[in-house]
Amino acid sequence: MAMSENKARSLRGELYYAFTPELLNQRRRCSQAVARYNNSGEISRRKRVELWRDIVDDKTPLPPLAATEEEDEELFAEDAWVEPPVHIDYGTNVELGDNVFVNFNCTIIDTCRVTIGARTLFAPNVSLYSGTHPLDPEVRNGTKGPELGGEIHIEEDCWLGGNVTVLPGVRIGAGVVDVPPYTVVAGNPARKLRDVPRSTNAEKTSGAQAALERDRAAAEK
C-alpha cells in the first residue's frame, strides 16, 4: 500500500496530522505489540526477540531452533536486549544495532526515525522524543492541529544514564551532543531565550493541511 503524503511528511519532520485513521491504526498495532511484550513474563530469549520484532515490524525469519536452550540463546547473542516495560508509538521507525541494551521503562516517541547504534547502553527511564508540537498555540490546536518532529540518532558505543531525555533532531556520538531544536527556555534556573511565535498560520503555509485534504480526497475515490 502506498504511503500517504501525510505520513511521508511526518517521517521528514514536517508538519503533519497525527489523528488520521491511517496513523491511529499504526499506533494501535504497535500498542498491541508492546502490550504483548510488556505482559509476556518469564519467556525464552527466542520468544523475547520474536515479540520485539513484532513491535518494530521486522519480518526477518528467526533461525531454526537449536538442540539445547543454551545453544538457542546463543543464536540471539547479538540481538538487542530490551527490558520491559517499554513504551513506543509506532515501532516501525525504531532501529537498534547489534548488542544494544535498553533498561526498563524506556519511552520512544518515534514520529521520525530513531536509531541506536551497536553496543549502546541505556539506563532505566531513558526517553527519546522525536516528535514535538508547534509553539504557536493557534496552530497547535489540541488533537486537531498538526505536529512535527526530527530524527534522533544515537551512535555506537554510547551510554545514556538514568532519566536522560533526548529531544527531536539530536544526534549523539563521538563525544558530541547537538543543541536540540525548538528551545525556548533553558538552564537551571530556567531563563527565557525568545518569545513563542503567534499567528504563524504554519498549518496552511507549510502544506500540511493541503496534504491531508489530498489524502482524504484520494481515499474517497
Order of alpha helices (4+ residues) and beta strands (2+ residues): alpha-alpha-alpha-alpha-beta-beta-beta-beta-beta-beta-beta-beta-beta-alpha-beta-beta-beta-beta-beta-beta-beta-beta-alpha-alpha
